[in-house]
Structures are given as structure tokens and as C-alpha cells.
Amino acid sequence: MALAAAGRVLLQAGSRLGRREVVDGARRFANKRVEVEADEAAGIAVMKLKNPPVNSLSLEFLTEFLISLEKLENNKNFRGVILTSERPGVFSAGLDLMEMYGRNPAHYAEYWRAVQELWLRLYLSNMILVCAINGTSPAGGCLMALTCDHRIMADNPKYTIGLNESQLGIVAPFWFKDNFVNTVGYRTAEHALQLGLLFPPAEALKLGIVDEVVPEDQVHSKAQSVMAQWMAIPDHSRQLTKNMMRKAMADNLIKQREADIQNFVSFISRDSIQKSLHTYLEKLKQKKG
Ligand SMILES: CC/C=C\C/C=C\C/C=C\C/C=C/C(=O)SCCNC(=O)CCNC(=O)[C@H](O)C(C)(C)COP(=O)(O)OP(=O)(O)OC[C@H]1O[C@@H](n2cnc3c(N)ncnc32)[C@H](O)[C@@H]1OP(=O)(O)O
């Protein structure tokens, strides 16, 4: 119920944005920040993140992404989604720092609800989610990948993935942490989260953050072949199994969703945290100059 209500809010927000849907022979639809190549006959869609320059998860992006995902969820012909970036090199730079810096509490609360919604929708999706990680994927970008059923990363040592929040002076929320612990185990998570480590593909594979590392030009074909394997499993048994594995962790957030929003708002509003974010943003700028 809570999920459905939040979804309606996002849909209303989406229509307020007034984005015109572009339909190309019923096989492609797009809003400004997400491109969907939908092969209804095959039951597979490719969702490309397209929020330049670095696919940060801004409020507008989250709204558009959730609307696109809901369209696919509502069409029973779609059984699988491949998530990838339209800009190879960066899968996603994670949460949009500008949504968490210099704004007011009401904005922080609205943003955090949308971030929660993204995680819940992806984590509990009945569809098969395969992540084709064709670039760097820190923090919220890594979280998106962690919600998927299978992760394939491009074999480029310049790309990294992990939860680096502590390097920014912030803390990975408990549900980011839970998702990570369930993926890599407690000790690895404890170590990596405290240090805010980002891992290149070979190490990410060793730790189980990703399931496969393949040459960069094969990420998409590999994602398609993995999807074909998963599609061969009957939906009902796979979905019941997925739900059995994931429901408790998602319920843990659902039952304390409002408290989690309040925690986030009071944490991110602190002067000391705003100062840390300011320093990090300055560092990002200086890196360029
Ligand atoms: C008690 C606890 C209670 C509750 C929990 C509380 C808090 C926890 C809250 C949230 C968890 C946070 C999760 C996150 O996801 S935080 C974001 C982490 N992301 C990063 O650290 C990535 C930063 N970016 C980079 O490292 C590089 O940009 C990247 C390697 C991705 C790409 O490098 P490239 O050289 O291609 O581009 P840049 O020149 O660096 O960037 C271009 C442009 O984009 C801006 N940028 C980059 N990342 C972000 C971002 N995440 N959000 C917003 N903007 C971003 C960058 O500043 C440049 O801007 P400009 O100078 O204006 O061109």
C-alpha cells in the first residue's frame, strides 16, 4: 500500500514535469533522462540512464526513472530489464550531491523519499534485473546495481564500484549497508564501508560485488545472454524465490520509512555535514582545474 501511494505521488510529479513521451514504432520510449529500448515480443527492455554529465540520481532523474520502470512493470509482457548507462565511462555517480547540499528540510525529505522509492521498486521488482555496468559506479550508483539479480561489469581498471559515503563525510544508510552486507558478507562490508572503498572490476569480482567482468565491448551482449538464461526459469518460481530472499530486508525499511526520512533530514541538515559536502564538491571541482 505504502509503495503504491508513493508511486502515485511520483507519477503525479512526473506529469507535473510535463515531459512528452517519445514513441518510436512502439519499440522505444524515452523521457529526458531515461531511454528505454523495449522489445515487447522478447519481453526484454534495456533502460539507459541518460542524465549528463555523470548520471547523478537527481530528483528529476529518479522521478523519470520510476515512471519508466512502472510502465514496464505494468505491462505483463515484460519479464526482464537490462540497466545500463547511455554514457559509457560512468554508470552513475550516485546520489546527486546538489540535492543534499544547501537545500531546505522539506526538499531533503522529498528527495530521500524518492531515493527510498527507487531502492524499494528495484529491489522488489518482479522482473529479472540484469545490470550492465559500463562505467564507474560509486555509492548510490553501486546501490542501484546491488538491487539487480545479476551484475556484469566492464573490464576497465579505470572504473570503480563501491559504497564510498564515508569518504564524503556521510554515512551509508542502514538499507544500503544491509544490501551490501547481503552481497559481500559482514566482514568485507564492515571494512569497505568504514574506509569508503571503491574497487576496480577485478577486485569487485573477487568480493562478489559483481558477478562477472567482461571486455568492455561485450558487456551488452553478455547481459543479453545472461538475461536469456534467467528467462528460461519459470516466472512464478523465480519470483516467489526472489521475494522470499528479499522481502524481510525491504520490509525493514518500509516499516521505518518515515523515521528514516527524519534521520536523513536531521543528519544532512547538520552544519558539519554540509561543510563536509562543501569540501567534497570543491575537491571535485579542483580535480578538473
Ligand atoms: C545517520 C545516518 C542517517 C542517514 C544517512 C545520511 C546520509 C547518507 C546520505 C546519502 C548516501 C549517499 C549516497 C551517494 O550516492 S553520495 C554521491 C557519491 N558519489 C561520488 O562520490 C561520485 C563523485 N563524482 C566523481 O567521482 C566523478 O564525477 C566521476 C568519477 C563519477 C566522473 O568523473 P568525470 O571526470 O567524468 O566527471 P567530473 O568532472 O568529476 O564531474 C562532472 C560534473 O558532475 C558533477 N558531479 C559529479 N558527481 C556528482 C554527484 N554525485 N552529484 C552531483 N554532481 C556531481 C561534478 O561536480 C562536475 O560538475 P561541474 O564542475 O559543475 O561540471
The ligand as an SDF file (V2000), in Angstrom:
LIG
                    3D

 63 65  0  0  0  0  0  0  0  0999 V2000
   22.8420    8.5310   10.4410 C   0  0  0  0  0  0  0  0  0  0  0  0
   22.6380    8.2890    9.0030 C   0  0  0  0  0  0  0  0  0  0  0  0
   21.3240    8.6910    8.5310 C   0  0  0  0  0  0  0  0  0  0  0  0
   21.0280    8.8220    7.2500 C   0  0  0  0  0  0  0  0  0  0  0  0
   22.0150    8.7200    6.1550 C   0  0  0  0  0  0  0  0  0  0  0  0
   22.5990   10.0140    5.8610 C   0  0  0  0  0  0  0  0  0  0  0  0
   23.2890   10.3390    4.8310 C   0  0  0  0  0  0  0  0  0  0  0  0
   23.6220    9.4620    3.7250 C   0  0  0  0  0  0  0  0  0  0  0  0
   23.0900   10.0080    2.5100 C   0  0  0  0  0  0  0  0  0  0  0  0
   23.3000    9.5870    1.3210 C   0  0  0  0  0  0  0  0  0  0  0  0
   24.1260    8.4930    0.8580 C   0  0  0  0  0  0  0  0  0  0  0  0
   24.8680    8.9920   -0.3430 C   0  0  0  0  0  0  0  0  0  0  0  0
   24.9800    8.3250   -1.4410 C   0  0  0  0  0  0  0  0  0  0  0  0
   25.6490    8.8940   -2.6360 C   0  0  0  0  0  0  0  0  0  0  0  0
   25.4790    8.3810   -3.7050 O   0  0  0  0  0  0  0  0  0  0  0  0
   26.6270   10.2960   -2.4920 S   0  0  0  0  0  0  0  0  0  0  0  0
   27.3960   10.5460   -4.0630 C   0  0  0  0  0  0  0  0  0  0  0  0
   28.6810    9.7970   -4.1350 C   0  0  0  0  0  0  0  0  0  0  0  0
   29.2730    9.9940   -5.4330 N   0  0  0  0  0  0  0  0  0  0  0  0
   30.5530   10.2810   -5.6220 C   0  0  0  0  0  0  0  0  0  0  0  0
   31.3260   10.3740   -4.7090 O   0  0  0  0  0  0  0  0  0  0  0  0
   30.9810   10.4910   -7.0510 C   0  0  0  0  0  0  0  0  0  0  0  0
   31.5360   11.8630   -7.2680 C   0  0  0  0  0  0  0  0  0  0  0  0
   31.8950   12.0310   -8.6560 N   0  0  0  0  0  0  0  0  0  0  0  0
   33.0450   11.5590   -9.2000 C   0  0  0  0  0  0  0  0  0  0  0  0
   33.8420   10.9210   -8.5530 O   0  0  0  0  0  0  0  0  0  0  0  0
   33.2660   11.8650  -10.6460 C   0  0  0  0  0  0  0  0  0  0  0  0
   32.3970   12.8860  -11.0350 O   0  0  0  0  0  0  0  0  0  0  0  0
   33.0430   10.6340  -11.5770 C   0  0  0  0  0  0  0  0  0  0  0  0
   34.1750    9.6190  -11.3730 C   0  0  0  0  0  0  0  0  0  0  0  0
   31.6960    9.9730  -11.3300 C   0  0  0  0  0  0  0  0  0  0  0  0
   33.0670   11.1360  -13.0560 C   0  0  0  0  0  0  0  0  0  0  0  0
   34.2480   11.8240  -13.2800 O   0  0  0  0  0  0  0  0  0  0  0  0
   34.3710   12.7950  -14.5470 P   0  0  0  0  0  0  0  0  0  0  0  0
   35.7870   13.2700  -14.5700 O   0  0  0  0  0  0  0  0  0  0  0  0
   33.8230   12.1430  -15.7470 O   0  0  0  0  0  0  0  0  0  0  0  0
   33.3650   13.9990  -14.2370 O   0  0  0  0  0  0  0  0  0  0  0  0
   33.6060   15.2220  -13.2220 P   0  0  0  0  0  0  0  0  0  0  0  0
   34.3280   16.3090  -13.9310 O   0  0  0  0  0  0  0  0  0  0  0  0
   34.1400   14.7490  -11.9320 O   0  0  0  0  0  0  0  0  0  0  0  0
   32.0910   15.6540  -12.9490 O   0  0  0  0  0  0  0  0  0  0  0  0
   31.3400   16.3700  -13.9170 C   0  0  0  0  0  0  0  0  0  0  0  0
   30.3730   17.2910  -13.1930 C   0  0  0  0  0  0  0  0  0  0  0  0
   29.4590   16.4730  -12.4470 O   0  0  0  0  0  0  0  0  0  0  0  0
   29.4920   16.8710  -11.0780 C   0  0  0  0  0  0  0  0  0  0  0  0
   29.2230   15.6720  -10.2440 N   0  0  0  0  0  0  0  0  0  0  0  0
   29.9430   14.5830  -10.1370 C   0  0  0  0  0  0  0  0  0  0  0  0
   29.3790   13.7030   -9.3150 N   0  0  0  0  0  0  0  0  0  0  0  0
   28.2570   14.2860   -8.8640 C   0  0  0  0  0  0  0  0  0  0  0  0
   27.2320   13.8690   -7.9640 C   0  0  0  0  0  0  0  0  0  0  0  0
   27.2170   12.6880   -7.3640 N   0  0  0  0  0  0  0  0  0  0  0  0
   26.2280   14.7420   -7.7440 N   0  0  0  0  0  0  0  0  0  0  0  0
   26.1950   15.9440   -8.3260 C   0  0  0  0  0  0  0  0  0  0  0  0
   27.1260   16.3820   -9.1910 N   0  0  0  0  0  0  0  0  0  0  0  0
   28.1560   15.5520   -9.4580 C   0  0  0  0  0  0  0  0  0  0  0  0
   30.8860   17.4330  -10.8680 C   0  0  0  0  0  0  0  0  0  0  0  0
   30.9360   18.2520   -9.7590 O   0  0  0  0  0  0  0  0  0  0  0  0
   31.0770   18.1800  -12.1580 C   0  0  0  0  0  0  0  0  0  0  0  0
   30.3260   19.3870  -12.0770 O   0  0  0  0  0  0  0  0  0  0  0  0
   30.8350   20.7360  -12.7790 P   0  0  0  0  0  0  0  0  0  0  0  0
   32.1550   21.0770  -12.1180 O   0  0  0  0  0  0  0  0  0  0  0  0
   29.7720   21.7180  -12.4690 O   0  0  0  0  0  0  0  0  0  0  0  0
   30.9630   20.4000  -14.2280 O   0  0  0  0  0  0  0  0  0  0  0  0
  1  2  1  0
  2  3  1  0
  3  4  2  0
  4  5  1  0
  5  6  1  0
  6  7  2  0
  7  8  1  0
  8  9  1  0
  9 10  2  0
 10 11  1  0
 11 12  1  0
 12 13  2  0
 13 14  1  0
 14 15  2  0
 14 16  1  0
 16 17  1  0
 17 18  1  0
 18 19  1  0
 19 20  1  0
 20 21  2  0
 20 22  1  0
 22 23  1  0
 23 24  1  0
 24 25  1  0
 25 26  2  0
 25 27  1  0
 27 28  1  0
 27 29  1  0
 29 30  1  0
 29 31  1  0
 29 32  1  0
 32 33  1  0
 33 34  1  0
 34 35  2  0
 34 36  1  0
 34 37  1  0
 37 38  1  0
 38 39  2  0
 38 40  1  0
 38 41  1  0
 41 42  1  0
 42 43  1  0
 43 44  1  0
 43 58  1  0
 44 45  1  0
 45 46  1  0
 45 56  1  0
 46 47  1  0
 46 55  1  0
 47 48  2  0
 48 49  1  0
 49 50  1  0
 49 55  2  0
 50 51  1  0
 50 52  2  0
 52 53  1  0
 53 54  2  0
 54 55  1  0
 56 57  1  0
 56 58  1  0
 58 59  1  0
 59 60  1  0
 60 61  2  0
 60 62  1  0
 60 63  1  0
M  END
$$$$
